[in-house]
Amino acid sequence: MINLHERLTAFAMLGAGWVMWLLVLLSIVGLAIVFERVWFFWRTRLDHRATQDELRRLLAAGDLAGARGMLSASPAFEARIVESGLEVAKDGTAAVEDRLAGAAAMARSQMERNLAFLGTVGNNAPFVGLLGTVIGVIQAFHALDQSGGQATAGVMATVGEALVATAIGLLVALPAVAFFNYFQRVIRYRLTWADVLGRDLLAHLKGIDAGGPGAAQ
């Protein structure tokens, strides 16, 4: 019959070094994701106010082709979303609304790429560090038992190493959580602007349907 206690003790005797290296690996991958997402959002940035002013001007002039050209020249998701709505403007506002919603959902998926891993690291790195601490404490008690109850320098060093594992887990988790929350705010902000620009387009098209000025060209 398998003695679970002995197996777990033997596992603990392997030490917490592998836990430290796992946390280091998680931190490196998390840092790579942070740099990639920062560059991604910077590369696809958009001057929202200027874009809104230009879009409204072109729509008021009835220049839908010009509006599409202006939006297609931008790498920003907000511009791509509204451009997708303009592509079906001739099919009515219902089609535009559906296209805007679909494009926004796709944009969210692309902007959130790899963020799930970052959130997972932020949520679980402290527990990984705690596992290292538990392993270290088990080692310390085992060494204490082997030394006849004498708290030797080796025992104290093992306890110290165990506590370091928890500290490293927290150091890995805190930046991951902070950047995860930051990126989520950026995504919400950009999707809000995409919605604002899309509503400008819908307002123009509904005005045309109601017989207002600015017929589509």
Helices and strands as residue ranges (DSSP letters): H 4-12, H 17-43, H 48-60, H 64-72, H 77-87, G 89-91, H 93-111, H 115-146, H 153-209
